[in-house]
Amino acid sequence: MHIDSLDDLLARHEIKKAEIAIAKLLRTELSNQERAGALIYRARVRLLSARPDDAINDLMEVQALQPEYFNQPEIIELLGDSYLARFELATVGFADRNDTLQAQNLYHRILNDFPDYMNQGWVYYQLGRIALTDNLHTQAEPYFQQALMTPSHVPALTAYCYERLGFIAFYEKRDLNQALGFLDKAIHTYPASENPVRLVQIHILRSRVLRERQEYKQALAAAEKAVSIALNSGVENRAGLAEALLTAGEMLADFEGRERDAIHYLQQFLQISRTPLGVDVTWSRVHEILGDAYSKLMQHDLAIEAYEAALQYNPYHPWEMSLHYRIARSYYHQSDYANAVAAIERLVAAAEAEGEQIQDYRIYDVLGNAQFALGHYAEAVAAYQKALETAPANAEGLDKIRKYHEFAQELS
């Protein structure tokens, strides 16, 4: 296969076809120089397909075959990109800071030894990203600014830089107006010919900024735009689609009357995401939101299932009592009074075992209502009494609680 054909496949993002073609080429009789050239292409393909370990191995073989190739800034840059990618893709707890140091040294070598290199803008951008991995945003920002002013052959680099500057303005400087300005520039400068995967992340971040500005309709529109782009960009953007669906679903849950839409997005998120094997705060939160949405739609059986899943995925949930209360309330609304009582009794027992006092009067109100409905009037009196003792003076529903407290006393 001719090298130009490989360039064409990579330009069209046809990664699988490029890898197959390179594999066939490497099975033929090649000189050291030809093999090194094919391995460089394979390293690029492997980096694009998120396999930086394999890319580094290929480049180490190139160095053994043709050491002089590592006097070319393009090859040095490719190795630096591979080290940085390996750090970023490492499993939590297994990332090796030495990878970022290796990448950093390689990038600085390019800047020092090849001052006329025509892709220095990308090098500065990567140095900025390395600084951010170490939470050095004051060092990262000048790198991104410099990248905007320096030549590069990466078409979307301007958009990438504005996105990172928007990230810094939002998360580090808390300047919402500046963040929104940078992100708008990122969207407007993103080339139409480029893969839209990164554009999804820009819209998600823009949605979060708008939400922080309390511009909720615009924030939702940005999140839904991210979902739309992700859905149309193919299976390779699965992670971006999942994040966009989660963002849109969380926002829709706050809009009255949009519960079904919120459920639709969040159920899609669960379907395309890998089921966690253990504790997962995100999945717990998603099920909690689903529970609230189902509850508003009076689908109490689904609400109970969702709330219990929220506790399963996060047994240390900070609002555990609230979730148990919502489970009991859902049972009550189903007229399943016995299970409502059982749910609250489990909650009370767990609190007592921890030496805690239940301060939410609504829990005792639901318990009283369920006991009253079962005809357990003495137990209802005790529950209503607890509700009255723990409720604030201006609590909602106090008159009702007092009235049923009196009824229960009379009936018992």
Phi, psi and omega in degrees: 000141179282147182300324180300326179294322177295318177301320181294317179297318179293322179297328180269005180061029177269074189295314182299315180297320180296319181294320178296317181296320180292320179300318178297318181297319182289344177275355179268170177286119183228149171286167178304319181294317180293319179295317178300319179297318179293322179294325177297317177296319180294324177299320178296316180297316181293325176294317179295331180262023174061043176233065186295328177302314180294322179298316180296318178300317178299318182289329175294324177292322176299317181298324178289324182282316186222079184303330183293342179297335182276017166257009178256127184300329180298320181286321177299317179297316180299319178292318177299316178299323181291318178296317180295318179297320179298320177297314186288330183268357182295147176299145181307128180095349182244002178294138183252115181299338177299331178297319179289327177294319177300312180298315181301315179298320180294318179295318179294328177297320178298313182296323183281320189264342184227069185297342180259010181298131189276007175237032180295332178302318178295322180297314178297320179299315180294323176296323176296319179294322177298317178300321179293327178296339179254016179060030179259068186291333178290333174275328182291319186303312179298327177297316181292321177297318179295322179300325179294335185258003188242144182301146176202151176257012176273111188301324185265010186300319179302315179295319179300316181296316179296324178297316180293322176295322175296320177301313181296316181299324183280305189276331185257318184263346181055034177259095187292322180295316179295318180300314181296321178298315179296318183291325175297320177295322179299317180292317184289335182261000181286123184293136180296335182280349185273156176302129186281006183306312182290332180295328177301313181297325180294316179294324178296314179296320178298322178299319180293321178297313181296324178295320178296328177280002181064028174261076194291322180294318178293323178297317178295319179299320179294319179295318180291329174296318177299318178299314182300314180295317182296319180297330183266001185255007172091176185293340182292346181253036183300316181294318178296320178296317180300315181294321179294318178298318179296315180299313181294319180296317178299319181290317181299330180299337180271356181261121179299131177086359181251024183299319181297321178294319178299316179298318180302312181294316184289326175294322175297319178302314181295324183291323184265352180266151179285130180296124181292149181275339182219215180298133178212110185295322181296312179296326176297314180297318180299315180293327176296315178297318177300318179301316180296320180294315178298322180298317179296330179273005179064025176262073194289330178295319177290326178297315179300314180301318181291316180297320180293325176294323178300319178289327180294317183281344176215082181298344181256029184304129182295338179249040183304315181298319180297321179293318177298321177299316181294326175296313180298318180298321179294318176300319181298315181293340174274001186065022176265074190292325181297316179290329176297314178297315182299320181296318181288324178296323175297320180296314180297317180296318180296320179295316180296323179296330179270000181072027182254158177248133177284123184256351182272106184298336183296330179298314179289331177295313178297319178300316178298316180299316181294317179295321178299315181296330179278353182083014178268076192289323178297317178295325178295319178302312181298320180292315179296324178298317177298320180298316180293327181288328184263345184285140172296160183299329182257020184295146179289137174084012182296321180298320179296317181298316179299318182296314181288332174299317179293316179301315182296321178299315181296317184286335180276000000 
